[in-house]
Amino acid sequence: MSATSEANVRPDYDPELQAIADYVLNYQVESQEALKTARYCLMDTLGCGLLALRFPECTKHLGPIVEGTVVPFGARVPGTSLRLDPVKAAWDIGCIIRWLDYNDTWLAAEWGHPPITLVGYSLLLTIFPSSGSPKAKRPW
């Protein structure tokens, strides 16, 4: 009996993607000014998100899509008791971080809050905790 099959060999990633991955994994921040600025961005993000929780127009957008849904190992939304699926948590975190965006805009090259990328970081930290955490032994 004859059979044909293709080799299961993956090609290398694009050089640009490899360069980005190498930079993310290997770059060492040596500038104290950069670390200080990153700290300020984190504080700005948390401050804007926590202040936004005082606005009912903001908080009405938060929470599970189906009321009463429980996600035991869900991602947390800062400043709330919510544990949501990662997609809804990303929306909620983005909502609270960006709520004050037009009233409190950092007028730089991007015309917005630079720490909006922290939505992804906070989700990663919630979904993939350190190996010492009991949540690290999830079925998926």
QUIMOSUL-V866743 format. One record per helix or strand of 3 or more residues. SS is the DSSP state (@ for helix, = for strand). FROM is the first residue (numbers start at 1). LEN is the number of residues. If there is no record, write none. Layout:
ss: <SS,SS>
from: <FROM,FROM>
len: <LEN,LEN>
This chain:
ss: <@,@,@,@,@,@>
from: <15,32,56,86,114,134>
len: <12,21,4,13,14,3>
